[in-house]
């Protein structure tokens, strides 16, 4: 296993697998959050299920956190390896000749997304963990009602926070625009299907971040107290 991660191909495959897992999670997360726009009750019910289901809490949640950390650490390692192999000066002077902005700046968009994830954890995950496991309230109720929708709306009252979310998701879209195709290429799956994968990746990198932006703006504009 150690030799696998030491090889360039092994690192890229591991990076691709973590990327696929996180992209699947983004779709699931978008679906649940989009419920808050159309049906607060459905959003509360699904959020409560995800927040109290033992499989989600004790199996999938740790895997997700590990995948996030692994993906970013591996991304930084690959970036450093690439710069060391190609030479920083060469990459700086010639990178724009045959690559896109998103491919040349994956490390920077990744850092912004990582900062956003920390903010997201502070906004939602840490308070949830505190309520359930420190306070000891697993009911999901606040004054006799589910609190999930109410807390989501409250977070999007501050225009600065909404702005941070929107900027982060724009950069996520740029990150995904390159990362999607790159992940499939690392797995050797682009032969004969490159155009289709690029089209699907472009659609994914636009639709998913846009969906999250719409959610944030909707609650800020129409549910602002």
C-alpha positions in Angstrom: 0.0 0.0 0.0 2.9 2.4 0.8 4.4 1.8 -2.7 1.0 2.6 -4.2 0.9 6.1 -2.7 4.6 6.7 -3.5 4.0 6.3 -7.2 2.6 9.2 -9.3 -0.1 7.0 -10.8 -1.1 5.7 -7.4 -1.5 9.2 -5.9 -3.5 10.4 -8.9 -5.8 7.4 -8.7 -6.3 7.9 -4.9 -7.0 11.6 -5.6 -9.6 10.6 -8.3 -11.4 8.1 -6.1 -11.7 10.7 -3.3 -12.9 13.2 -5.8 -15.7 10.9 -7.1 -16.8 10.3 -3.5 -17.0 14.0 -2.7 -18.8 14.8 -6.0 -21.4 12.2 -5.1 -21.7 13.7 -1.6 -22.2 17.2 -3.2 -25.2 15.9 -5.2 -26.8 14.3 -2.1 -26.1 17.5 -0.1 -27.6 19.7 -2.8 -30.7 17.5 -3.0 -31.3 17.8 0.7 -30.6 21.5 0.9 -32.8 22.2 -2.1 -35.7 20.8 -0.1 -35.5 23.8 2.1 -36.6 26.0 -0.8 -39.6 23.9 -1.8 -40.7 22.2 1.5 -39.3 23.2 4.9 -41.1 20.2 6.5 -39.5 17.7 4.1 -36.1 19.4 4.7 -36.6 19.0 8.5 -37.6 15.4 8.2 -34.7 14.4 5.9 -32.2 16.4 8.0 -33.4 14.7 11.1 -33.1 11.3 9.5 -29.5 12.1 8.3 -28.6 13.6 11.7 -29.8 10.7 13.8 -29.3 7.6 11.6 -26.5 5.5 13.2 -25.2 4.4 9.8 -24.9 8.0 8.6 -23.5 9.3 11.9 -21.0 6.6 12.8 -20.0 5.2 9.5 -20.6 7.6 6.6 -19.8 10.8 8.4 -16.3 9.7 9.5 -15.6 8.5 6.0 -16.7 11.8 4.6 -14.5 13.8 6.9 -11.6 11.5 6.1 -12.2 11.9 2.3 -12.3 15.7 2.6 -9.0 15.8 4.5 -7.4 13.2 2.3 -8.5 14.9 -0.9 -7.0 18.3 0.1 -3.8 16.8 1.5 -3.2 14.7 -1.6 -4.0 17.7 -3.8 -1.3 19.8 -2.1 1.2 16.9 -2.4 0.5 16.5 -6.1 0.8 20.2 -6.6 4.2 20.3 -4.9 5.4 17.2 -6.8 4.3 18.8 -10.1 6.1 22.1 -9.4 9.2 20.2 -8.3 9.2 18.1 -11.5 8.4 20.9 -13.9 10.2 23.8 -12.2 8.2 26.7 -10.8 9.6 29.3 -13.2 8.7 27.2 -16.2 5.2 26.6 -15.0 4.7 30.3 -14.3 6.0 31.5 -17.7 4.4 28.8 -19.9 1.5 27.5 -18.0 -1.1 29.7 -19.8 0.0 28.5 -23.2 -1.7 25.1 -23.0 -3.9 25.0 -19.9 -7.0 26.7 -18.5 -7.1 29.1 -15.5 -8.8 26.6 -13.4 -6.2 23.9 -14.1 -3.4 26.3 -13.2 -5.0 27.5 -10.0 -6.4 24.3 -8.5 -4.3 24.8 -5.4 -5.8 28.3 -4.8 -9.4 27.5 -5.5 -8.8 24.4 -3.3 -7.6 26.6 -0.4 -10.7 28.9 -0.7 -13.0 25.8 -0.7 -11.2 24.4 2.3 -11.7 27.7 4.1 -15.4 27.6 3.2 -15.6 24.0 4.5 -14.2 25.2 7.8 -16.8 28.0 7.9 -19.6 25.5 7.0 -18.5 23.3 9.9 -18.5 26.2 12.2 -22.0 27.3 11.0 -23.7 23.9 11.0 -21.7 20.8 11.9 -20.1 21.9 15.2 -23.4 23.3 16.7 -25.1 20.1 15.7 -22.4 17.9 17.3 -22.6 20.1 20.4 -26.4 19.8 20.6 -26.5 16.0 20.1 -23.4 14.7 21.9 -22.4 17.4 24.5 -25.8 18.8 25.5 -27.2 15.3 24.8 -30.4 16.3 22.9 -30.9 13.9 20.0 -34.6 14.9 19.5 -33.8 17.5 16.9 -36.6 19.7 18.4 -36.5 23.3 19.4 -39.5 24.6 21.3 -41.4 21.5 20.1 -40.4 21.9 16.5 -37.6 20.7 14.3 -34.8 23.4 14.4 -33.0 22.4 11.1 -34.9 24.8 8.7 -34.9 27.6 11.2 -31.1 27.4 11.7 -30.4 27.2 8.0 -32.5 30.4 7.4 -30.8 32.2 10.3 -27.3 31.5 8.8 -28.2 33.2 5.6 -29.4 36.5 7.1 -25.9 38.0 7.1 -25.0 39.4 3.7 -21.3 38.9 4.3 -21.8 35.2 5.0 -24.0 34.9 1.9 -21.3 36.6 -0.1 -18.6 34.2 1.2 -20.8 31.3 0.3 -21.5 32.6 -3.3 -17.8 33.3 -3.9 -16.8 29.9 -2.6 -19.3 28.1 -4.8 -18.1 30.0 -7.9 -14.6 28.8 -7.1 -15.9 25.4 -6.5 -17.4 25.4 -10.0 -14.0 26.4 -11.5 -12.4 23.7 -9.4 -14.8 21.1 -10.6 -14.6 22.2 -14.2 -11.0 20.9 -14.3 -11.2 18.3 -11.5 -14.1 16.3 -13.0 -12.3 15.5 -16.3 -9.0 15.1 -14.5 -10.4 12.5 -12.2 -11.7 10.4 -15.1 -8.5 10.7 -16.9 -6.6 9.5 -13.9 -8.8 6.4 -13.9 -8.1 5.8 -17.6 -11.7 6.3 -18.5 -11.5 9.1 -21.1 -10.6 7.1 -24.2 -13.3 7.4 -26.8 -15.6 9.3 -24.4 -13.6 12.4 -23.7 -16.1 14.8 -25.3 -19.1 13.3 -23.5 -17.2 13.3 -20.1 -16.1 16.9 -20.7 -19.7 18.0 -21.5 -21.1 16.1 -18.4 -18.3 17.6 -16.2 -19.1 21.1 -17.5 -22.8 20.7 -16.7 -22.0 19.3 -13.3 -19.5 22.1 -12.5 -22.2 24.7 -13.4 -25.4 23.1 -12.1 -24.3 21.9 -8.7 -22.5 25.1 -7.5 -25.4 27.2 -9.0 -27.9 25.2 -7.0 -26.1 26.0 -3.7 -25.9 29.7 -4.7 -29.6 29.8 -5.4 -30.4 28.2 -2.0 -28.3 30.8 -0.2 -29.7 33.8 -2.2 -33.3 32.5 -1.8 -33.1 32.3 2.0 -31.3 35.7 2.2 -33.7 37.5 -0.1 -37.0 35.9 0.7 -36.6 34.7 4.3 -34.7 37.7 5.7 -36.3 38.8 9.0 
